[in-house]
Amino acid sequence: MEVSAQMVEALVMGGAFLGGGGGGSTEEGLRLGRLALELGTPIILELDDMDPAAWVATVSMVGAPAAQEAFLEPMDHVRALGKLAENLDAPLGGIICNEMGGLASVNGLLQSAVLGLPMIDAPCNGRAHPIAAMGSMGLHLMERYVSVQAACGGNREQGRRLEMVVKGGLENCSAMVRQAAVRAGGLVAVARNPVQCAWLTEHCAVGAMAMAQKLGEMLLAEAAAGRKAAAVSDFLGGAVLATAKVEQKELVTKGGFDLGSLVLASGHELVFWNEYMLVERRGKVPFSFPDLITTLDAASGLPVSSAEVGLGQEVILVGAPAGSLLLGAGARDTELWRRAEEAIGSPLGADAAGDVNAA
C-alpha cells in the first residue's frame, strides 16, 4: 500500500497515543513522514504479503528525548539502515519499526522512500517501551543470536557526531548503542537485529500500524468534533481518568533515559521512564506498564508525550489495559519489567494492580 499524507497524520497521532508518553514527538513524526512523501513513495505491506524467508531489520531511536543536546538529521535514519545493510550476509527485504509513538510509528517511511524497501506492519511492539530488549522480538532469550546494530546521530558543530556498527551479543550491543546515544548528546537513529519474516509472526505486534492508523483517525475526528478521547478509550477498553492541569513536573535525564513524574490537580501522579510506567491516586494504581497510560492536550485533544508536557498545561489522562494492546514478545516478558521497576522504585503489572474506579 502506498502511503498518503492522510495516513501519515493518522499514523503519527494514533502512534503517539499508543506511545504512552514515549515514542517521540508528533511534530517530529509529521516532519519525517512528510519528508518521506517528498522524497519518494513509501510502501507499507502486511506480513502475509512477504516471503517468510525474506530478511528484515528493525529501525528505531535510542536515547532520552528531553536531552538538551539531542540532535538527529532526518537522513541519519537512512544512514543507520544503510550501514547495517553493508554488514549483513544477505540483502534486506523490508523494514519494521521498533514501537509505536509520535515519531516511532512512522520511523521507516523515509528509509522506504529513499531505499525502496517496504515497511511491514509487524512492529516489535504495539506500544512504546523504555529498553531495547523489550523491542527485541524475544531475541534476548536466544543465547546464540548474533546482533548487528548500527547507530548514527549527534551534532557535528558540537563535536558529538557519531556513527557506529557493533556486532555481538544482543545485550552488549544494546548497551553500547545506549552509551553511544549519551555520547552523541542524548539520541541516535538505529537499525538493528536482522531476522527472517517467519520470526515476526509469533514475536511481533502484527497489525499494530493498522491499529495506530485507526486510532489516529478516531482521535482526529474526535478532536474536530470536540469530544476528545472518549471513543478512543472505549475502543481500547480503557478509561478517561481525569482532565486536569499539571501542577508539578520532575524530570532528569540519566543514563540515556528521561526519568521523572507528573502531579495533576486531580491528585493523579504519573511516573515515567521515557514512557509512563504507572499512575497512582489515593494509594490506588489503576494502570501500570505494560498497560497504556497516555496524556492528551486538553485544548487540542491530541497526544502529548512525557517529555513535552508542561507545567500548567491541562491534559486528559487516559489508561487502557495491556490486554487491549498488541504486544511483542519483549514487552510480554515479565523479567524485563523488573528493570523498569528498579528504575522507578515501584512494582508494575499485576503486582501494582488497583481499582480503576477508585482512581
Secondary structure as a PSIPRED ss2 file (coil, helix, strand):
# PSIPRED VFORMAT (PSIPRED V4.0)

   1 M C   1.000  0.000  0.000
   2 E E   0.000  0.000  1.000
   3 V C   1.000  0.000  0.000
   4 S C   1.000  0.000  0.000
   5 A H   0.000  1.000  0.000
   6 Q H   0.000  1.000  0.000
   7 M H   0.000  1.000  0.000
   8 V H   0.000  1.000  0.000
   9 E H   0.000  1.000  0.000
  10 A H   0.000  1.000  0.000
  11 L H   0.000  1.000  0.000
  12 V H   0.000  1.000  0.000
  13 M H   0.000  1.000  0.000
  14 G H   0.000  1.000  0.000
  15 G H   0.000  1.000  0.000
  16 A H   0.000  1.000  0.000
  17 F H   0.000  1.000  0.000
  18 L H   0.000  1.000  0.000
  19 G H   0.000  1.000  0.000
  20 G C   1.000  0.000  0.000
  21 G C   1.000  0.000  0.000
  22 G C   1.000  0.000  0.000
  23 G C   1.000  0.000  0.000
  24 G C   1.000  0.000  0.000
  25 S C   1.000  0.000  0.000
  26 T H   0.000  1.000  0.000
  27 E H   0.000  1.000  0.000
  28 E H   0.000  1.000  0.000
  29 G H   0.000  1.000  0.000
  30 L H   0.000  1.000  0.000
  31 R H   0.000  1.000  0.000
  32 L H   0.000  1.000  0.000
  33 G H   0.000  1.000  0.000
  34 R H   0.000  1.000  0.000
  35 L H   0.000  1.000  0.000
  36 A H   0.000  1.000  0.000
  37 L H   0.000  1.000  0.000
  38 E H   0.000  1.000  0.000
  39 L H   0.000  1.000  0.000
  40 G C   1.000  0.000  0.000
  41 T C   1.000  0.000  0.000
  42 P C   1.000  0.000  0.000
  43 I E   0.000  0.000  1.000
  44 I E   0.000  0.000  1.000
  45 L E   0.000  0.000  1.000
  46 E C   1.000  0.000  0.000
  47 L H   0.000  1.000  0.000
  48 D H   0.000  1.000  0.000
  49 D H   0.000  1.000  0.000
  50 M C   1.000  0.000  0.000
  51 D C   1.000  0.000  0.000
  52 P C   1.000  0.000  0.000
  53 A C   1.000  0.000  0.000
  54 A C   1.000  0.000  0.000
  55 W E   0.000  0.000  1.000
  56 V E   0.000  0.000  1.000
  57 A E   0.000  0.000  1.000
  58 T E   0.000  0.000  1.000
  59 V E   0.000  0.000  1.000
  60 S E   0.000  0.000  1.000
  61 M E   0.000  0.000  1.000
  62 V E   0.000  0.000  1.000
  63 G E   0.000  0.000  1.000
  64 A C   1.000  0.000  0.000
  65 P C   1.000  0.000  0.000
  66 A C   1.000  0.000  0.000
  67 A C   1.000  0.000  0.000
  68 Q C   1.000  0.000  0.000
  69 E C   1.000  0.000  0.000
  70 A C   1.000  0.000  0.000
  71 F C   1.000  0.000  0.000
  72 L C   1.000  0.000  0.000
  73 E C   1.000  0.000  0.000
  74 P C   1.000  0.000  0.000
  75 M H   0.000  1.000  0.000
  76 D H   0.000  1.000  0.000
  77 H H   0.000  1.000  0.000
  78 V H   0.000  1.000  0.000
  79 R H   0.000  1.000  0.000
  80 A H   0.000  1.000  0.000
  81 L H   0.000  1.000  0.000
  82 G H   0.000  1.000  0.000
  83 K H   0.000  1.000  0.000
  84 L H   0.000  1.000  0.000
  85 A H   0.000  1.000  0.000
  86 E H   0.000  1.000  0.000
  87 N C   1.000  0.000  0.000
  88 L C   1.000  0.000  0.000
  89 D C   1.000  0.000  0.000
  90 A C   1.000  0.000  0.000
  91 P C   1.000  0.000  0.000
  92 L E   0.000  0.000  1.000
  93 G E   0.000  0.000  1.000
  94 G E   0.000  0.000  1.000
  95 I E   0.000  0.000  1.000
  96 I E   0.000  0.000  1.000
  97 C E   0.000  0.000  1.000
  98 N C   1.000  0.000  0.000
  99 E C   1.000  0.000  0.000
 100 M C   1.000  0.000  0.000
 101 G C   1.000  0.000  0.000
 102 G C   1.000  0.000  0.000
 103 L C   1.000  0.000  0.000
 104 A H   0.000  1.000  0.000
 105 S H   0.000  1.000  0.000
 106 V H   0.000  1.000  0.000
 107 N C   1.000  0.000  0.000
 108 G C   1.000  0.000  0.000
 109 L H   0.000  1.000  0.000
 110 L H   0.000  1.000  0.000
 111 Q H   0.000  1.000  0.000
 112 S H   0.000  1.000  0.000
 113 A H   0.000  1.000  0.000
 114 V H   0.000  1.000  0.000
 115 L H   0.000  1.000  0.000
 116 G C   1.000  0.000  0.000
 117 L C   1.000  0.000  0.000
 118 P C   1.000  0.000  0.000
 119 M E   0.000  0.000  1.000
 120 I E   0.000  0.000  1.000
 121 D C   1.000  0.000  0.000
 122 A C   1.000  0.000  0.000
 123 P C   1.000  0.000  0.000
 124 C C   1.000  0.000  0.000
 125 N C   1.000  0.000  0.000
 126 G C   1.000  0.000  0.000
 127 R C   1.000  0.000  0.000
 128 A C   1.000  0.000  0.000
 129 H C   1.000  0.000  0.000
 130 P C   1.000  0.000  0.000
 131 I C   1.000  0.000  0.000
 132 A H   0.000  1.000  0.000
 133 A H   0.000  1.000  0.000
 134 M H   0.000  1.000  0.000
 135 G H   0.000  1.000  0.000
 136 S C   1.000  0.000  0.000
 137 M C   1.000  0.000  0.000
 138 G C   1.000  0.000  0.000
 139 L H   0.000  1.000  0.000
 140 H H   0.000  1.000  0.000
 141 L H   0.000  1.000  0.000
 142 M C   1.000  0.000  0.000
 143 E C   1.000  0.000  0.000
 144 R C   1.000  0.000  0.000
 145 Y C   1.000  0.000  0.000
 146 V C   1.000  0.000  0.000
 147 S E   0.000  0.000  1.000
 148 V E   0.000  0.000  1.000
 149 Q E   0.000  0.000  1.000
 150 A E   0.000  0.000  1.000
 151 A E   0.000  0.000  1.000
 152 C E   0.000  0.000  1.000
 153 G E   0.000  0.000  1.000
 154 G C   1.000  0.000  0.000
 155 N C   1.000  0.000  0.000
 156 R H   0.000  1.000  0.000
 157 E H   0.000  1.000  0.000
 158 Q H   0.000  1.000  0.000
 159 G C   1.000  0.000  0.000
 160 R C   1.000  0.000  0.000
 161 R C   1.000  0.000  0.000
 162 L E   0.000  0.000  1.000
 163 E E   0.000  0.000  1.000
 164 M E   0.000  0.000  1.000
 165 V E   0.000  0.000  1.000
 166 V E   0.000  0.000  1.000
 167 K E   0.000  0.000  1.000
 168 G E   0.000  0.000  1.000
 169 G C   1.000  0.000  0.000
 170 L H   0.000  1.000  0.000
 171 E H   0.000  1.000  0.000
 172 N H   0.000  1.000  0.000
 173 C H   0.000  1.000  0.000
 174 S H   0.000  1.000  0.000
 175 A H   0.000  1.000  0.000
 176 M H   0.000  1.000  0.000
 177 V H   0.000  1.000  0.000
 178 R H   0.000  1.000  0.000
 179 Q H   0.000  1.000  0.000
 180 A H   0.000  1.000  0.000
 181 A H   0.000  1.000  0.000
 182 V H   0.000  1.000  0.000
 183 R H   0.000  1.000  0.000
 184 A C   1.000  0.000  0.000
 185 G C   1.000  0.000  0.000
 186 G C   1.000  0.000  0.000
 187 L E   0.000  0.000  1.000
 188 V E   0.000  0.000  1.000
 189 A E   0.000  0.000  1.000
 190 V E   0.000  0.000  1.000
 191 A E   0.000  0.000  1.000
 192 R E   0.000  0.000  1.000
 193 N E   0.000  0.000  1.000
 194 P E   0.000  0.000  1.000
 195 V E   0.000  0.000  1.000
 196 Q E   0.000  0.000  1.000
 197 C H   0.000  1.000  0.000
 198 A H   0.000  1.000  0.000
 199 W H   0.000  1.000  0.000
 200 L H   0.000  1.000  0.000
 201 T H   0.000  1.000  0.000
 202 E H   0.000  1.000  0.000
 203 H H   0.000  1.000  0.000
 204 C C   1.000  0.000  0.000
 205 A C   1.000  0.000  0.000
 206 V C   1.000  0.000  0.000
 207 G C   1.000  0.000  0.000
 208 A H   0.000  1.000  0.000
 209 M H   0.000  1.000  0.000
 210 A H   0.000  1.000  0.000
 211 M H   0.000  1.000  0.000
 212 A H   0.000  1.000  0.000
 213 Q H   0.000  1.000  0.000
 214 K H   0.000  1.000  0.000
 215 L H   0.000  1.000  0.000
 216 G H   0.000  1.000  0.000
 217 E H   0.000  1.000  0.000
 218 M H   0.000  1.000  0.000
 219 L H   0.000  1.000  0.000
 220 L H   0.000  1.000  0.000
 221 A H   0.000  1.000  0.000
 222 E H   0.000  1.000  0.000
 223 A H   0.000  1.000  0.000
 224 A H   0.000  1.000  0.000
 225 A H   0.000  1.000  0.000
 226 G C   1.000  0.000  0.000
 227 R C   1.000  0.000  0.000
 228 K C   1.000  0.000  0.000
 229 A C   1.000  0.000  0.000
 230 A H   0.000  1.000  0.000
 231 A H   0.000  1.000  0.000
 232 V H   0.000  1.000  0.000
 233 S H   0.000  1.000  0.000
 234 D H   0.000  1.000  0.000
 235 F H   0.000  1.000  0.000
 236 L C   1.000  0.000  0.000
 237 G C   1.000  0.000  0.000
 238 G C   1.000  0.000  0.000
 239 A E   0.000  0.000  1.000
 240 V E   0.000  0.000  1.000
 241 L E   0.000  0.000  1.000
 242 A E   0.000  0.000  1.000
 243 T E   0.000  0.000  1.000
 244 A E   0.000  0.000  1.000
 245 K E   0.000  0.000  1.000
 246 V E   0.000  0.000  1.000
 247 E E   0.000  0.000  1.000
 248 Q E   0.000  0.000  1.000
 249 K E   0.000  0.000  1.000
 250 E E   0.000  0.000  1.000
 251 L E   0.000  0.000  1.000
 252 V E   0.000  0.000  1.000
 253 T E   0.000  0.000  1.000
 254 K E   0.000  0.000  1.000
 255 G C   1.000  0.000  0.000
 256 G C   1.000  0.000  0.000
 257 F E   0.000  0.000  1.000
 258 D E   0.000  0.000  1.000
 259 L E   0.000  0.000  1.000
 260 G E   0.000  0.000  1.000
 261 S E   0.000  0.000  1.000
 262 L E   0.000  0.000  1.000
 263 V E   0.000  0.000  1.000
 264 L E   0.000  0.000  1.000
 265 A C   1.000  0.000  0.000
 266 S C   1.000  0.000  0.000
 267 G C   1.000  0.000  0.000
 268 H C   1.000  0.000  0.000
 269 E E   0.000  0.000  1.000
 270 L E   0.000  0.000  1.000
 271 V E   0.000  0.000  1.000
 272 F E   0.000  0.000  1.000
 273 W E   0.000  0.000  1.000
 274 N C   1.000  0.000  0.000
 275 E C   1.000  0.000  0.000
 276 Y E   0.000  0.000  1.000
 277 M E   0.000  0.000  1.000
 278 L E   0.000  0.000  1.000
 279 V E   0.000  0.000  1.000
 280 E E   0.000  0.000  1.000
 281 R E   0.000  0.000  1.000
 282 R C   1.000  0.000  0.000
 283 G C   1.000  0.000  0.000
 284 K E   0.000  0.000  1.000
 285 V E   0.000  0.000  1.000
 286 P E   0.000  0.000  1.000
 287 F E   0.000  0.000  1.000
 288 S E   0.000  0.000  1.000
 289 F C   1.000  0.000  0.000
 290 P C   1.000  0.000  0.000
 291 D C   1.000  0.000  0.000
 292 L E   0.000  0.000  1.000
 293 I E   0.000  0.000  1.000
 294 T E   0.000  0.000  1.000
 295 T E   0.000  0.000  1.000
 296 L E   0.000  0.000  1.000
 297 D E   0.000  0.000  1.000
 298 A C   1.000  0.000  0.000
 299 A C   1.000  0.000  0.000
 300 S C   1.000  0.000  0.000
 301 G C   1.000  0.000  0.000
 302 L C   1.000  0.000  0.000
 303 P E   0.000  0.000  1.000
 304 V E   0.000  0.000  1.000
 305 S C   1.000  0.000  0.000
 306 S C   1.000  0.000  0.000
 307 A C   1.000  0.000  0.000
 308 E C   1.000  0.000  0.000
 309 V C   1.000  0.000  0.000
 310 G C   1.000  0.000  0.000
 311 L C   1.000  0.000  0.000
 312 G C   1.000  0.000  0.000
 313 Q C   1.000  0.000  0.000
 314 E E   0.000  0.000  1.000
 315 V E   0.000  0.000  1.000
 316 I E   0.000  0.000  1.000
 317 L E   0.000  0.000  1.000
 318 V E   0.000  0.000  1.000
 319 G E   0.000  0.000  1.000
 320 A E   0.000  0.000  1.000
 321 P C   1.000  0.000  0.000
 322 A H   0.000  1.000  0.000
 323 G H   0.000  1.000  0.000
 324 S H   0.000  1.000  0.000
 325 L C   1.000  0.000  0.000
 326 L C   1.000  0.000  0.000
 327 L C   1.000  0.000  0.000
 328 G C   1.000  0.000  0.000
 329 A H   0.000  1.000  0.000
 330 G H   0.000  1.000  0.000
 331 A H   0.000  1.000  0.000
 332 R H   0.000  1.000  0.000
 333 D C   1.000  0.000  0.000
 334 T H   0.000  1.000  0.000
 335 E H   0.000  1.000  0.000
 336 L H   0.000  1.000  0.000
 337 W H   0.000  1.000  0.000
 338 R H   0.000  1.000  0.000
 339 R H   0.000  1.000  0.000
 340 A H   0.000  1.000  0.000
 341 E H   0.000  1.000  0.000
 342 E H   0.000  1.000  0.000
 343 A H   0.000  1.000  0.000
 344 I H   0.000  1.000  0.000
 345 G C   1.000  0.000  0.000
 346 S C   1.000  0.000  0.000
 347 P C   1.000  0.000  0.000
 348 L C   1.000  0.000  0.000
 349 G H   0.000  1.000  0.000
 350 A H   0.000  1.000  0.000
 351 D H   0.000  1.000  0.000
 352 A H   0.000  1.000  0.000
 353 A C   1.000  0.000  0.000
 354 G C   1.000  0.000  0.000
 355 D C   1.000  0.000  0.000
 356 V C   1.000  0.000  0.000
 357 N C   1.000  0.000  0.000
 358 A C   1.000  0.000  0.000
 359 A C   1.000  0.000  0.000
